[in-house]
């Protein structure tokens, strides 16, 4: 009697983050049930206290690295994982907490904690790729569940995931959303932000906040000039790029350029 082939093992890990990307996995509904039938979930602390020691065929990693302990832990996870996928803005770009990279962390600690000497953390919040090799990055804050299902399905099929490389502007066009900067003068990072969210914010009259991070070659200089032309102050131009992926090279340079204008 033929034995059933072993299912690939999946592990899901959390570092400094809000858990939103892990919750996206749990929110996949019927697709998650289908995937679970073909994957062996060996470690997922958000969903179960049972954690197998590995090795793992695939590890999904949420969150940025903010402590020495986490830096050691991600190296251990990398050593036990055949494929490692960084999921979400924190894991791919440092996330909101990476705003500390632009300031004095010791000053923050002194203002927030009554005994800052008890708080041990690195001076920076860095993406997973700053510490270990990453096989794939899935962007967003949080990630898009359709993209997550696509990635897991592609890994099971042994093919490359089909992920968008265009900007949010293309998704606005696809869903028939008028261009907010043109028709309403609303500041929007859509022209320089990676697609994946379905252009949700512009569909409700809000400019894109850039939570999926910069496209590969964003023309941030042109966007800074447009924001300046629309009357945005240098301080506000700097701030508009300093949100979910503030420390990416492209958005950091755009924030500095805008603040100088």
Buried (B, 14 or more C-beta within 10 A) or exposed (E): EEEEEEBBBBBBBBBBBBBBBBBBBBEBEEBBEBBEEEBBBBBBEBEEEEEEEBEBBBBBBBBBBBBEEBBEBBEEBBEBBEBBBBBBBBBBBBBBBBBBBEEEBEEBBEEEEEEBEEEEBBEBBBBBBBBBEBBBBBBBBBBBBEBBBBBBBBBBEEEEBEBBEBBBBBBBEEEEBEBBBEEEEBBBBBBBBBBBBBBBBBBEEEBBBBBBBBBEEBBBEEBBBBBBEEEBEBEEBBBBBBBBBBBBEBBBBBBEBBBEE
